[in-house]
Amino acid sequence: MTAIKNIAIIAHVDHGKTTLVDKIMYHCRLFRDNQNTGDLILDNNDQERERGITITSKNVSVVYKDTKINIIDTPGHADFGGEVERVLNMADGVLLLVDAFEGPMPQTRFVLQKAIDLGLKPCVVVNKVDKPNCTPDEVHEKVFDLMFELGAEEWQLDFPTVYGSALNNWMSDDPNEKTENIEPLLDMVLEHIPSPKVKEGSPQMLITSLDFSSFTGRIAIGRVQRGHLKEGMPVSLVKRDGSIKKTKIKELFIFEGLGRKKVDEVEPGDICALVGLEGFEIGDTVADIENPEGLKTIAIDEPTMSMLFTINDSPFFGKDGKFVTSRHIKERLTKELEKNLALRIKETDSADKFLVYGRGVMHLSVLIETMRREGYELQIGQPQVIIKDIDGEKCEPVEELTIDLPEAVSGKAVEMVTMRKGEMLSMETRGERMIIQFMVPSRGIIGLRNQLLTATAGEAIMAHRFKEYQPLKGGIPQRQNGSLISMERGKAIPYSIDKLQDRGKFFVDPGEEIYEGQVIGENSRQDDMAVNITKTKKLSNVRSSGADDKAKIVPALKFSLEEALEYIQKDEYVEVTPHHLRLRKIYLTENERKRNKIV
């Protein structure tokens, strides 16, 4: 049996986890010298590459000094916390990555808390020490304070540390001594991360992750806690509720490099993938056929936000997408439930509307974007936070928000957050930047990013994570400006847009097809206004076509999906199709809107 080490890499978003995994893979010669596979190898789906973040955790294994190291790359964004909680169950230790300039951030705290509660051994990597103005020693102290605060035990507080730059491919025990490669990091893993504790007894494995292959169906991934699993072996599935189901393992795979290798038997302590199990879910235990014993299942945090998903019933439905009916949407959402643990779906009194609950706008928008790329058309209502009754009092989710921005504009940010019922906790200066922490209701964070970026000329960096439920904080000011709504269906005419530009900002380009009730711009005043931009210029003897000035049109504002979701008001939907994002009123005609006015 080869020695095995199982580690998870945890860090705040953008502190360099995936880059570090790249360098470990290159160092352990996973690729031939003539193979250059680029960077961020594990961020392999389009959305991860475009957004520059990890969304689903990935497994990869390397061999270093005759030891097999299973590495799990985890997401750093708090909206994907459900993903992190599960995969930490497969690890014996964690590499905590911290930016040498920013220090521990809110998400670092979130994932570290989970790792400490599971009793994992932490090793600290202070990354990006080549940044100007960075303070590696101070950051090391801060990590110690954070662990102490989170209730780490003495053996966890005695953590080893390496310093370096994953991007420039070096790690060292001393931040001032640059080395040639990342060996000090791998040596630290071999020395300090415990090998899996193998217990005696019948086979047991907790299913912590899922994969899907159109060829073999659903694949269960987890770590063998004890006993051996063999190909073709009959096993019991111990479900969450304690019920037991008999099934059989058809094929077994272990992770080798970026791929999987088929084996006949898996030793305890290794991470493997099982093909052929029927009817399993995440959190079930694969156990002995004769006397099955279940392991403790995974607890997942509750969702904090909901959105209404409904079929696309706009005048342009079906022009763009392949899947447009409520049956298609329902089937797709049910399929997503299998692997997305922090998601919940509730049917409403209408057959074509579904309430989808998730961890935040980002969590749900990744799902919507994926569906859109698969060819679905749907409409999404305004994100709502979930309000709970606790001891007879209405409570709402509250988040810890950190804003990092230039000192000159910090006053504006504080004013914006306090208007949204946020309380400032701390303020510290680092170089020319200011880092401010707030406690703010989740409702207040919706739509805040756009306003902040505008006010700080794109300089602000925002990070937030769910903290707890607190009593309702009262009203939060909504968007100040009303909408410009199209009165007619047709093409947007440059002449009309030009004449109406003093009324507000437009979201549509000249020549774009629009329909009645579509939100085509933002009014410069507070109320909604219906305008007609499909009118062409009247040509008569008096007015020739060329005598007037040329139309000068300001480029249209284009929203990303998250921005559109945060921008809309209660009486509006975002219409999502594979090639278009449109904003519209729920009631398309003026008469219907007056009749059904939402007060």
Backbone hydrogen bonds, N-H to C=O, Kabsch-Sander energy under -0.5 kcal/mol:
donor,donor_aa,acceptor,acceptor_aa,energy
3,A,66,D,-0.6
5,K,68,K,-2.5
7,I,5,K,-0.6
7,I,70,N,-2.9
8,A,93,G,-1.8
9,I,72,I,-2.8
10,I,8,A,-0.6
10,I,95,L,-2.4
12,H,97,L,-0.5
13,V,76,G,-0.8
15,H,12,H,-1.5
20,L,16,G,-1.7
21,V,17,K,-2.1
22,D,18,T,-2.0
23,K,19,T,-1.9
24,I,20,L,-2.1
25,M,21,V,-2.4
26,Y,22,D,-2.4
27,H,23,K,-2.6
28,C,24,I,-2.3
29,R,26,Y,-1.4
30,L,25,M,-2.2
35,Q,32,R,-1.9
36,N,34,N,-0.7
37,T,35,Q,-0.7
43,D,40,L,-0.7
44,N,42,L,-2.2
49,R,45,N,-1.9
50,E,46,D,-2.6
51,R,47,Q,-2.8
52,G,48,E,-1.5
53,I,48,E,-0.9
58,K,73,D,-1.7
60,V,71,I,-2.2
61,S,257,G,-1.6
62,V,69,I,-2.4
64,Y,62,V,-0.5
64,Y,67,T,-2.6
67,T,64,Y,-1.5
68,K,3,A,-2.8
69,I,62,V,-3.5
69,I,67,T,-0.6
70,N,5,K,-3.0
70,N,68,K,-0.6
71,I,60,V,-3.5
71,I,69,I,-0.6
72,I,7,I,-2.1
73,D,58,K,-2.3
73,D,71,I,-0.6
74,T,9,I,-1.2
74,T,72,I,-0.6
80,F,77,H,-2.2
81,G,78,A,-1.8
83,E,80,F,-0.9
84,V,80,F,-1.2
85,E,81,G,-2.6
86,R,82,G,-1.3
87,V,83,E,-1.8
88,L,84,V,-1.8
89,N,86,R,-1.4
90,M,87,V,-1.9
91,A,88,L,-1.2
92,D,6,N,-2.5
93,G,6,N,-1.3
94,V,121,K,-2.3
95,L,8,A,-2.7
96,L,94,V,-0.7
96,L,123,C,-3.2
97,L,10,I,-2.7
97,L,95,L,-0.7
98,V,125,V,-2.6
100,A,127,N,-2.6
103,G,99,D,-2.5
108,T,105,M,-0.6
109,R,105,M,-1.8
110,F,106,P,-1.8
111,V,107,Q,-2.5
112,L,108,T,-2.5
113,Q,109,R,-2.2
114,K,110,F,-1.3
115,A,111,V,-2.1
116,I,112,L,-2.8
117,D,113,Q,-2.4
118,L,114,K,-1.5
119,G,116,I,-1.5
120,L,115,A,-2.1
121,K,92,D,-1.5
123,C,94,V,-2.5
124,V,160,P,-2.5
125,V,96,L,-3.1
126,V,124,V,-0.5
126,V,162,V,-2.8
127,N,98,V,-2.7
127,N,125,V,-0.9
129,V,164,G,-1.7
131,K,128,K,-1.5
134,C,131,K,-1.1
135,T,100,A,-1.9
139,V,135,T,-2.3
140,H,136,P,-2.1
141,E,137,D,-2.0
142,K,138,E,-2.5
143,V,139,V,-2.3
144,F,140,H,-1.9
145,D,141,E,-2.7
146,L,142,K,-2.6
147,M,143,V,-2.5
148,F,144,F,-2.4
149,E,145,D,-2.5
150,L,146,L,-2.0
151,G,148,F,-1.4
152,A,147,M,-2.3
156,Q,153,E,-0.7
157,L,153,E,-2.2
158,D,154,E,-1.2
159,F,157,L,-1.8
162,V,124,V,-2.1
163,Y,172,S,-3.6
164,G,126,V,-2.0
165,S,170,W,-2.1
169,N,166,A,-1.0
170,W,165,S,-1.8
171,M,181,N,-1.9
172,S,163,Y,-3.4
177,E,174,D,-1.7
178,K,176,N,-0.7
185,L,182,I,-0.9
186,L,182,I,-1.4
187,D,183,E,-3.0
188,M,184,P,-1.8
189,V,185,L,-1.9
190,L,186,L,-2.2
191,E,187,D,-2.4
192,H,188,M,-2.8
193,I,188,M,-0.5
193,I,189,V,-1.8
198,V,196,P,-0.6
199,K,197,K,-0.6
199,K,225,Q,-0.9
204,Q,226,R,-2.0
205,M,286,V,-1.7
206,L,223,R,-0.8
207,I,205,M,-0.5
207,I,284,D,-2.8
208,T,206,L,-0.7
208,T,221,I,-2.1
209,S,221,I,-1.8
211,D,219,I,-2.1
213,S,217,G,-2.2
217,G,213,S,-2.7
219,I,211,D,-3.0
220,A,274,L,-2.2
221,I,209,S,-2.6
222,G,272,C,-2.0
223,R,206,L,-0.7
224,V,270,D,-2.3
225,Q,204,Q,-2.5
225,Q,223,R,-0.6
226,R,204,Q,-1.2
227,G,199,K,-0.6
229,L,266,V,-1.5
231,E,264,D,-2.4
232,G,249,I,-1.5
233,M,230,K,-1.4
235,V,247,T,-2.9
236,S,287,A,-2.5
237,L,245,K,-3.4
238,V,236,S,-0.6
238,V,285,T,-3.0
239,K,237,L,-0.8
239,K,243,S,-3.0
242,G,239,K,-1.7
245,K,237,L,-2.0
247,T,235,V,-2.9
249,I,233,M,-2.4
250,K,248,K,-0.6
250,K,275,V,-2.2
251,E,275,V,-1.6
252,L,263,V,-0.6
253,F,273,A,-2.3
254,I,261,K,-2.5
255,F,271,I,-0.9
256,E,259,G,-2.2
257,G,61,S,-1.2
259,G,256,E,-1.5
261,K,254,I,-3.1
263,V,252,L,-2.2
266,V,229,L,-2.6
269,G,224,V,-3.3
270,D,267,E,-1.5
272,C,222,G,-2.7
273,A,253,F,-2.8
274,L,220,A,-3.1
275,V,251,E,-2.5
276,G,218,R,-0.7
283,G,207,I,-2.7
284,D,281,E,-1.7
285,T,238,V,-2.3
286,V,205,M,-3.4
287,A,236,S,-3.2
287,A,285,T,-0.7
288,D,203,P,-0.7
304,T,358,G,-1.8
305,M,358,G,-2.3
306,S,384,Q,-3.6
307,M,356,V,-2.2
309,F,307,M,-0.6
309,F,354,F,-3.4
310,T,379,Q,-2.5
311,I,352,D,-1.2
313,D,311,I,-0.8
317,F,314,S,-2.1
319,K,316,F,-1.5
322,K,375,G,-2.2
323,F,375,G,-2.5
324,V,322,K,-0.7
329,I,325,T,-1.9
330,K,326,S,-2.7
331,E,327,R,-2.5
332,R,328,H,-2.2
333,L,329,I,-2.4
334,T,330,K,-2.3
335,K,331,E,-2.0
336,E,332,R,-1.8
337,L,333,L,-1.5
338,E,334,T,-0.7
338,E,335,K,-0.8
339,K,335,K,-0.6
339,K,336,E,-0.8
340,N,336,E,-2.2
341,L,339,K,-1.0
343,L,340,N,-1.4
344,R,357,Y,-2.0
346,K,355,L,-2.8
348,T,350,S,-0.6
348,T,353,K,-1.3
353,K,350,S,-1.3
354,F,309,F,-3.1
355,L,346,K,-2.9
356,V,307,M,-2.9
356,V,354,F,-0.6
357,Y,344,R,-3.0
357,Y,355,L,-0.5
358,G,305,M,-3.0
364,L,360,G,-2.0
365,S,361,V,-2.6
366,V,362,M,-2.0
367,L,363,H,-1.1
368,I,364,L,-2.3
369,E,365,S,-2.7
370,T,366,V,-2.1
371,M,367,L,-2.4
372,R,368,I,-2.6
373,R,369,E,-2.1
374,E,370,T,-1.3
375,G,372,R,-1.3
376,Y,371,M,-2.1
377,E,323,F,-2.2
378,L,576,V,-2.4
379,Q,310,T,-3.0
380,I,574,V,-2.3
381,G,308,L,-2.3
384,Q,306,S,-3.2
386,I,304,T,-2.2
387,I,385,V,-0.5
388,K,395,C,-2.3
390,I,388,K,-0.7
390,I,393,E,-2.8
391,D,389,D,-0.5
393,E,390,I,-1.7
395,C,388,K,-3.3
396,E,470,Q,-3.1
398,V,468,E,-3.1
399,E,440,V,-3.2
400,E,465,R,-2.8
401,L,399,E,-0.6
401,L,438,F,-2.5
402,T,463,A,-3.3
403,I,436,I,-2.7
404,D,461,I,-2.6
405,L,403,I,-0.6
405,L,434,M,-2.4
407,E,432,E,-2.1
409,V,406,P,-1.3
410,S,407,E,-1.5
413,A,409,V,-1.3
414,V,410,S,-2.3
415,E,411,G,-2.2
416,M,412,K,-2.2
417,V,413,A,-2.4
418,T,414,V,-2.4
419,M,415,E,-1.8
420,R,416,M,-0.9
421,K,418,T,-1.5
422,G,417,V,-2.1
423,E,439,M,-2.9
425,L,437,Q,-3.4
426,S,437,Q,-1.2
428,E,435,I,-2.4
430,R,433,R,-3.2
433,R,430,R,-2.3
434,M,405,L,-3.4
435,I,428,E,-3.2
436,I,403,I,-2.6
436,I,434,M,-0.6
437,Q,426,S,-2.7
438,F,401,L,-2.9
439,M,423,E,-2.4
440,V,399,E,-2.7
440,V,438,F,-0.5
442,S,397,P,-2.5
444,G,441,P,-1.1
445,I,441,P,-0.7
445,I,442,S,-1.0
446,I,442,S,-1.0
448,L,445,I,-2.0
449,R,445,I,-0.7
451,Q,447,G,-1.1
452,L,448,L,-2.8
453,L,449,R,-2.7
454,T,450,N,-2.0
455,A,451,Q,-2.6
456,T,452,L,-2.1
457,A,454,T,-1.1
458,G,453,L,-3.2
459,E,456,T,-1.3
461,I,404,D,-2.2
463,A,402,T,-2.3
465,R,400,E,-1.7
467,K,398,V,-2.6
468,E,398,V,-1.4
470,Q,396,E,-2.6
472,L,394,K,-2.4
482,G,525,R,-2.9
484,L,521,G,-2.8
485,I,483,S,-0.6
485,I,529,M,-2.9
486,S,518,Q,-2.4
487,M,531,V,-1.9
490,G,514,I,-2.3
492,A,512,E,-2.3
493,I,533,I,-3.0
497,I,493,I,-2.2
498,D,494,P,-2.7
499,K,495,Y,-1.8
500,L,496,S,-1.5
501,Q,497,I,-0.5
501,Q,498,D,-0.9
503,R,500,L,-2.1
504,G,501,Q,-1.1
505,K,522,E,-1.6
507,F,520,I,-3.7
508,V,520,I,-0.8
511,G,492,A,-3.4
512,E,509,D,-1.9
514,I,490,G,-3.2
517,G,486,S,-2.5
518,Q,515,Y,-1.9
519,V,583,L,-2.2
520,I,484,L,-2.3
520,I,518,Q,-0.8
521,G,484,L,-1.2
522,E,505,K,-2.6
523,N,482,G,-2.2
523,N,521,G,-0.5
524,S,503,R,-2.6
529,M,483,S,-2.7
531,V,485,I,-3.2
533,I,531,V,-0.6
540,S,538,K,-0.6
540,S,543,R,-1.4
544,S,542,V,-0.7
553,I,551,A,-0.6
557,L,506,F,-2.6
564,A,560,S,-2.6
565,L,561,L,-2.4
566,E,562,E,-2.2
567,Y,563,E,-1.4
568,I,564,A,-1.9
572,E,569,Q,-1.9
573,Y,584,R,-2.5
574,V,380,I,-2.4
575,E,573,Y,-0.6
575,E,582,R,-3.5
576,V,378,L,-3.1
576,V,574,V,-0.7
577,T,575,E,-0.6
577,T,580,H,-2.5
582,R,575,E,-2.4
583,L,519,V,-0.5
584,R,573,Y,-2.2
585,K,517,G,-2.4
586,I,571,D,-2.6
588,L,586,I,-0.6
593,R,589,T,-2.1
594,K,590,E,-2.1
595,R,591,N,-2.4
596,N,592,E,-2.5
597,K,594,K,-1.0
599,V,597,K,-0.7
